[in-house]
Amino acid sequence: MFEYLLQVPANRIGYQVALAGQLKILQEVISLTVFIPFSMIILKEPFRTDFIWAGLCLLGAVFFMFKDKILG
């Protein structure tokens, strides 16, 4: 619910300044940022190194989708 409340207005506002692919990558980052702590705290799943690797892959995706804005 909380994540949905952030994503819908962000996508409507964000589409004026970002491409659809960029917004989708941000949506996935937000989803996993919310889901990983939820799965560890509420669902009592143990922390795994897969979470780190997935996070690094997402950082790479964010970099490549936004490299024009990051590098100038």
A tleap script that builds the chain and sets N, CA, C and O, in Angstrom:
source leaprc.protein.ff14SB
mol = sequence {
  NMET PHE GLU TYR LEU LEU GLN VAL PRO ALA
  ASN ARG ILE GLY TYR GLN VAL ALA LEU ALA
  GLY GLN LEU LYS ILE LEU GLN GLU VAL ILE
  SER LEU THR VAL PHE ILE PRO PHE SER MET
  ILE ILE LEU LYS GLU PRO PHE ARG THR ASP
  PHE ILE TRP ALA GLY LEU CYS LEU LEU GLY
  ALA VAL PHE PHE MET PHE LYS ASP LYS ILE
  LEU CGLY
}
set mol.1.N position { 0.827 -1.190 0.000 }
set mol.1.CA position { 0.000 0.000 0.000 }
set mol.1.C position { 0.872 1.255 0.000 }
set mol.1.O position { 0.675 2.153 -0.818 }
set mol.2.N position { 1.842 1.313 0.926 }
set mol.2.CA position { 2.698 2.495 1.015 }
set mol.2.C position { 3.488 2.697 -0.277 }
set mol.2.O position { 3.619 3.814 -0.776 }
set mol.3.N position { 4.002 1.606 -0.796 }
set mol.3.CA position { 4.797 1.688 -2.019 }
set mol.3.C position { 3.927 2.149 -3.187 }
set mol.3.O position { 4.384 2.922 -4.029 }
set mol.4.N position { 2.684 1.686 -3.246 }
set mol.4.CA position { 1.761 2.083 -4.317 }
set mol.4.C position { 1.455 3.570 -4.226 }
set mol.4.O position { 1.360 4.249 -5.249 }
set mol.5.N position { 1.301 4.080 -3.014 }
set mol.5.CA position { 1.022 5.503 -2.831 }
set mol.5.C position { 2.178 6.373 -3.320 }
set mol.5.O position { 1.969 7.518 -3.720 }
set mol.6.N position { 3.388 5.837 -3.289 }
set mol.6.CA position { 4.538 6.575 -3.809 }
set mol.6.C position { 4.663 6.455 -5.326 }
set mol.6.O position { 5.032 7.417 -5.999 }
set mol.7.N position { 4.361 5.294 -5.854 }
set mol.7.CA position { 4.627 5.027 -7.262 }
set mol.7.C position { 3.664 5.729 -8.207 }
set mol.7.O position { 4.102 6.287 -9.213 }
set mol.8.N position { 2.383 5.718 -7.921 }
set mol.8.CA position { 1.423 6.270 -8.870 }
set mol.8.C position { 1.633 7.768 -9.084 }
set mol.8.O position { 1.749 8.192 -10.234 }
set mol.9.N position { 1.688 8.587 -8.034 }
set mol.9.CA position { 1.941 10.015 -8.288 }
set mol.9.C position { 3.324 10.262 -8.886 }
set mol.9.O position { 3.499 11.158 -9.712 }
set mol.10.N position { 4.298 9.466 -8.468 }
set mol.10.CA position { 5.648 9.644 -8.999 }
set mol.10.C position { 5.680 9.352 -10.490 }
set mol.10.O position { 6.355 10.057 -11.240 }
set mol.11.N position { 4.965 8.331 -10.929 }
set mol.11.CA position { 4.931 8.007 -12.352 }
set mol.11.C position { 4.203 9.077 -13.153 }
set mol.11.O position { 4.617 9.401 -14.266 }
set mol.12.N position { 3.142 9.622 -12.612 }
set mol.12.CA position { 2.406 10.674 -13.330 }
set mol.12.C position { 3.240 11.950 -13.439 }
set mol.12.O position { 3.295 12.579 -14.496 }
set mol.13.N position { 3.867 12.311 -12.367 }
set mol.13.CA position { 4.712 13.516 -12.372 }
set mol.13.C position { 6.004 13.238 -13.116 }
set mol.13.O position { 6.465 14.060 -13.908 }
set mol.14.N position { 6.582 12.081 -12.861 }
set mol.14.CA position { 7.883 11.748 -13.424 }
set mol.14.C position { 7.894 11.601 -14.925 }
set mol.14.O position { 8.925 11.843 -15.552 }
set mol.15.N position { 6.776 11.209 -15.529 }
set mol.15.CA position { 6.752 10.999 -16.975 }
set mol.15.C position { 6.984 12.306 -17.740 }
set mol.15.O position { 7.284 12.287 -18.934 }
set mol.16.N position { 6.847 13.418 -17.057 }
set mol.16.CA position { 7.118 14.713 -17.696 }
set mol.16.C position { 8.615 14.961 -17.824 }
set mol.16.O position { 9.037 15.740 -18.679 }
set mol.17.N position { 9.427 14.312 -16.989 }
set mol.17.CA position { 10.872 14.564 -17.000 }
set mol.17.C position { 11.721 13.321 -17.254 }
set mol.17.O position { 12.928 13.436 -17.468 }
set mol.18.N position { 11.111 12.135 -17.234 }
set mol.18.CA position { 11.869 10.901 -17.426 }
set mol.18.C position { 11.159 10.013 -18.442 }
set mol.18.O position { 9.964 10.161 -18.697 }
set mol.19.N position { 11.919 9.097 -19.010 }
set mol.19.CA position { 11.360 8.140 -19.960 }
set mol.19.C position { 10.638 7.019 -19.218 }
set mol.19.O position { 10.860 6.809 -18.026 }
set mol.20.N position { 9.784 6.310 -19.923 }
set mol.20.CA position { 9.028 5.220 -19.306 }
set mol.20.C position { 9.964 4.141 -18.754 }
set mol.20.O position { 9.712 3.605 -17.675 }
set mol.21.N position { 11.028 3.820 -19.472 }
set mol.21.CA position { 11.984 2.823 -18.995 }
set mol.21.C position { 12.671 3.250 -17.710 }
set mol.21.O position { 12.895 2.432 -16.818 }
set mol.22.N position { 13.003 4.517 -17.615 }
set mol.22.CA position { 13.625 5.039 -16.399 }
set mol.22.C position { 12.670 4.934 -15.216 }
set mol.22.O position { 13.073 4.571 -14.111 }
set mol.23.N position { 11.407 5.253 -15.457 }
set mol.23.CA position { 10.425 5.161 -14.379 }
set mol.23.C position { 10.214 3.720 -13.937 }
set mol.23.O position { 10.004 3.459 -12.752 }
set mol.24.N position { 10.269 2.781 -14.881 }
set mol.24.CA position { 10.102 1.370 -14.533 }
set mol.24.C position { 11.253 0.882 -13.665 }
set mol.24.O position { 11.034 0.144 -12.704 }
set mol.25.N position { 12.465 1.283 -13.989 }
set mol.25.CA position { 13.622 0.911 -13.164 }
set mol.25.C position { 13.462 1.481 -11.753 }
set mol.25.O position { 13.719 0.784 -10.771 }
set mol.26.N position { 13.042 2.734 -11.647 }
set mol.26.CA position { 12.820 3.325 -10.328 }
set mol.26.C position { 11.723 2.583 -9.570 }
set mol.26.O position { 11.825 2.398 -8.357 }
set mol.27.N position { 10.689 2.162 -10.268 }
set mol.27.CA position { 9.611 1.406 -9.631 }
set mol.27.C position { 10.149 0.105 -9.042 }
set mol.27.O position { 9.786 -0.267 -7.926 }
set mol.28.N position { 10.999 -0.579 -9.774 }
set mol.28.CA position { 11.569 -1.834 -9.279 }
set mol.28.C position { 12.474 -1.595 -8.077 }
set mol.28.O position { 12.472 -2.385 -7.133 }
set mol.29.N position { 13.242 -0.523 -8.104 }
set mol.29.CA position { 14.110 -0.185 -6.966 }
set mol.29.C position { 13.265 0.083 -5.724 }
set mol.29.O position { 13.581 -0.398 -4.635 }
set mol.30.N position { 12.189 0.851 -5.891 }
set mol.30.CA position { 11.305 1.138 -4.757 }
set mol.30.C position { 10.676 -0.146 -4.237 }
set mol.30.O position { 10.617 -0.369 -3.028 }
set mol.31.N position { 10.203 -0.994 -5.155 }
set mol.31.CA position { 9.557 -2.255 -4.746 }
set mol.31.C position { 10.494 -3.129 -3.923 }
set mol.31.O position { 10.107 -3.633 -2.869 }
set mol.32.N position { 11.723 -3.310 -4.395 }
set mol.32.CA position { 12.658 -4.171 -3.664 }
set mol.32.C position { 13.171 -3.520 -2.394 }
set mol.32.O position { 13.482 -4.213 -1.425 }
set mol.33.N position { 13.262 -2.200 -2.385 }
set mol.33.CA position { 13.668 -1.495 -1.165 }
set mol.33.C position { 12.643 -1.703 -0.064 }
set mol.33.O position { 12.997 -1.790 1.112 }
set mol.34.N position { 11.376 -1.781 -0.441 }
set mol.34.CA position { 10.315 -2.021 0.539 }
set mol.34.C position { 10.199 -3.513 0.865 }
set mol.34.O position { 10.011 -3.882 2.024 }
set mol.35.N position { 10.311 -4.374 -0.160 }
set mol.35.CA position { 10.036 -5.799 0.040 }
set mol.35.C position { 11.122 -6.520 0.833 }
set mol.35.O position { 10.806 -7.392 1.643 }
set mol.36.N position { 12.373 -6.185 0.625 }
set mol.36.CA position { 13.436 -6.905 1.330 }
set mol.36.C position { 13.332 -6.726 2.846 }
set mol.36.O position { 13.346 -7.726 3.564 }
set mol.37.N position { 13.227 -5.488 3.369 }
set mol.37.CA position { 13.036 -5.379 4.827 }
set mol.37.C position { 11.729 -6.040 5.303 }
set mol.37.O position { 11.688 -6.630 6.383 }
set mol.38.N position { 10.668 -5.937 4.494 }
set mol.38.CA position { 9.409 -6.581 4.855 }
set mol.38.C position { 9.586 -8.087 4.987 }
set mol.38.O position { 9.106 -8.695 5.944 }
set mol.39.N position { 10.274 -8.684 4.025 }
set mol.39.CA position { 10.451 -10.140 4.074 }
set mol.39.C position { 11.334 -10.560 5.246 }
set mol.39.O position { 11.154 -11.642 5.804 }
set mol.40.N position { 12.281 -9.713 5.618 }
set mol.40.CA position { 13.149 -10.059 6.743 }
set mol.40.C position { 12.453 -9.835 8.086 }
set mol.40.O position { 12.602 -10.646 9.000 }
set mol.41.N position { 11.699 -8.748 8.211 }
set mol.41.CA position { 11.088 -8.403 9.505 }
set mol.41.C position { 9.769 -9.145 9.713 }
set mol.41.O position { 9.571 -9.782 10.748 }
set mol.42.N position { 8.887 -9.067 8.753 }
set mol.42.CA position { 7.553 -9.643 8.913 }
set mol.42.C position { 7.542 -11.146 8.602 }
set mol.42.O position { 6.980 -11.938 9.358 }
set mol.43.N position { 8.160 -11.524 7.496 }
set mol.43.CA position { 8.132 -12.927 7.077 }
set mol.43.C position { 9.249 -13.760 7.706 }
set mol.43.O position { 9.299 -14.977 7.524 }
set mol.44.N position { 10.141 -13.103 8.443 }
set mol.44.CA position { 11.238 -13.773 9.171 }
set mol.44.C position { 12.170 -14.566 8.249 }
set mol.44.O position { 12.682 -15.614 8.641 }
set mol.45.N position { 12.386 -14.077 7.045 }
set mol.45.CA position { 13.341 -14.737 6.156 }
set mol.45.C position { 14.744 -14.260 6.501 }
set mol.45.O position { 14.936 -13.088 6.826 }
set mol.46.N position { 15.722 -15.148 6.435 }
set mol.46.CA position { 17.096 -14.750 6.775 }
set mol.46.C position { 17.703 -13.875 5.678 }
set mol.46.O position { 17.333 -13.973 4.509 }
set mol.47.N position { 18.631 -13.029 6.077 }
set mol.47.CA position { 19.358 -12.209 5.108 }
set mol.47.C position { 20.258 -13.117 4.284 }
set mol.47.O position { 20.922 -14.000 4.827 }
set mol.48.N position { 20.280 -12.900 2.975 }
set mol.48.CA position { 21.121 -13.704 2.092 }
set mol.48.C position { 21.963 -12.774 1.229 }
set mol.48.O position { 21.589 -11.627 0.983 }
set mol.49.N position { 23.087 -13.276 0.779 }
set mol.49.CA position { 23.940 -12.464 -0.089 }
set mol.49.C position { 23.271 -12.185 -1.429 }
set mol.49.O position { 23.681 -11.269 -2.141 }
set mol.50.N position { 22.249 -12.961 -1.784 }
set mol.50.CA position { 21.500 -12.682 -3.011 }
set mol.50.C position { 20.913 -11.275 -2.984 }
set mol.50.O position { 20.800 -10.628 -4.025 }
set mol.51.N position { 20.537 -10.800 -1.796 }
set mol.51.CA position { 19.984 -9.456 -1.676 }
set mol.51.C position { 21.025 -8.412 -2.097 }
set mol.51.O position { 20.694 -7.426 -2.754 }
set mol.52.N position { 22.274 -8.639 -1.715 }
set mol.52.CA position { 23.349 -7.711 -2.078 }
set mol.52.C position { 23.569 -7.727 -3.583 }
set mol.52.O position { 23.678 -6.670 -4.206 }
set mol.53.N position { 23.635 -8.916 -4.171 }
set mol.53.CA position { 23.863 -9.016 -5.615 }
set mol.53.C position { 22.709 -8.394 -6.400 }
set mol.53.O position { 22.933 -7.706 -7.396 }
set mol.54.N position { 21.491 -8.633 -5.959 }
set mol.54.CA position { 20.331 -8.032 -6.626 }
set mol.54.C position { 20.388 -6.515 -6.527 }
set mol.54.O position { 20.072 -5.812 -7.488 }
set mol.55.N position { 20.791 -6.008 -5.361 }
set mol.55.CA position { 20.916 -4.559 -5.187 }
set mol.55.C position { 21.976 -3.971 -6.093 }
set mol.55.O position { 21.785 -2.894 -6.659 }
set mol.56.N position { 23.089 -4.666 -6.235 }
set mol.56.CA position { 24.146 -4.180 -7.132 }
set mol.56.C position { 23.695 -4.192 -8.585 }
set mol.56.O position { 24.020 -3.282 -9.347 }
set mol.57.N position { 22.952 -5.213 -8.967 }
set mol.57.CA position { 22.409 -5.255 -10.335 }
set mol.57.C position { 21.445 -4.091 -10.567 }
set mol.57.O position { 21.444 -3.482 -11.637 }
set mol.58.N position { 20.628 -3.788 -9.562 }
set mol.58.CA position { 19.706 -2.664 -9.694 }
set mol.58.C position { 20.454 -1.337 -9.773 }
set mol.58.O position { 20.063 -0.449 -10.531 }
set mol.59.N position { 21.520 -1.198 -8.998 }
set mol.59.CA position { 22.328 0.025 -9.098 }
set mol.59.C position { 22.923 0.167 -10.489 }
set mol.59.O position { 22.981 1.269 -11.034 }
set mol.60.N position { 23.364 -0.945 -11.063 }
set mol.60.CA position { 23.866 -0.917 -12.430 }
set mol.60.C position { 22.781 -0.518 -13.413 }
set mol.60.O position { 23.030 0.273 -14.323 }
set mol.61.N position { 21.578 -1.056 -13.240 }
set mol.61.CA position { 20.458 -0.698 -14.115 }
set mol.61.C position { 20.123 0.778 -13.995 }
set mol.61.O position { 19.870 1.443 -15.000 }
set mol.62.N position { 20.121 1.294 -12.775 }
set mol.62.CA position { 19.848 2.722 -12.574 }
set mol.62.C position { 20.930 3.553 -13.255 }
set mol.62.O position { 20.630 4.550 -13.912 }
set mol.63.N position { 22.177 3.146 -13.100 }
set mol.63.CA position { 23.267 3.902 -13.735 }
set mol.63.C position { 23.093 3.960 -15.245 }
set mol.63.O position { 23.174 5.034 -15.842 }
set mol.64.N position { 22.855 2.805 -15.867 }
set mol.64.CA position { 22.767 2.786 -17.320 }
set mol.64.C position { 21.517 3.503 -17.840 }
set mol.64.O position { 21.554 4.104 -18.914 }
set mol.65.N position { 20.428 3.446 -17.098 }
set mol.65.CA position { 19.213 4.147 -17.546 }
set mol.65.C position { 19.335 5.660 -17.388 }
set mol.65.O position { 18.729 6.418 -18.147 }
set mol.66.N position { 20.126 6.102 -16.395 }
set mol.66.CA position { 20.233 7.529 -16.115 }
set mol.66.C position { 21.624 8.088 -16.407 }
set mol.66.O position { 21.940 9.187 -15.952 }
set mol.67.N position { 22.458 7.374 -17.145 }
set mol.67.CA position { 23.842 7.799 -17.331 }
set mol.67.C position { 23.944 9.154 -18.032 }
set mol.67.O position { 24.876 9.911 -17.762 }
set mol.68.N position { 23.014 9.473 -18.920 }
set mol.68.CA position { 23.049 10.785 -19.570 }
set mol.68.C position { 22.842 11.911 -18.550 }
set mol.68.O position { 23.473 12.964 -18.643 }
set mol.69.N position { 21.966 11.682 -17.593 }
set mol.69.CA position { 21.711 12.692 -16.569 }
set mol.69.C position { 22.805 12.701 -15.503 }
set mol.69.O position { 23.131 13.750 -14.947 }
set mol.70.N position { 23.370 11.521 -15.223 }
set mol.70.CA position { 24.425 11.429 -14.203 }
set mol.70.C position { 25.727 12.037 -14.697 }
set mol.70.O position { 26.375 12.803 -13.984 }
set mol.71.N position { 26.106 11.693 -15.920 }
set mol.71.CA position { 27.385 12.142 -16.460 }
set mol.71.C position { 27.320 13.513 -17.127 }
set mol.71.O position { 28.349 14.097 -17.467 }
set mol.72.N position { 26.128 14.008 -17.306 }
set mol.72.CA position { 25.978 15.359 -17.846 }
set mol.72.C position { 25.706 15.415 -19.250 }
set mol.72.O position { 25.561 16.502 -19.808 }
savepdb mol mol.pdb
quit
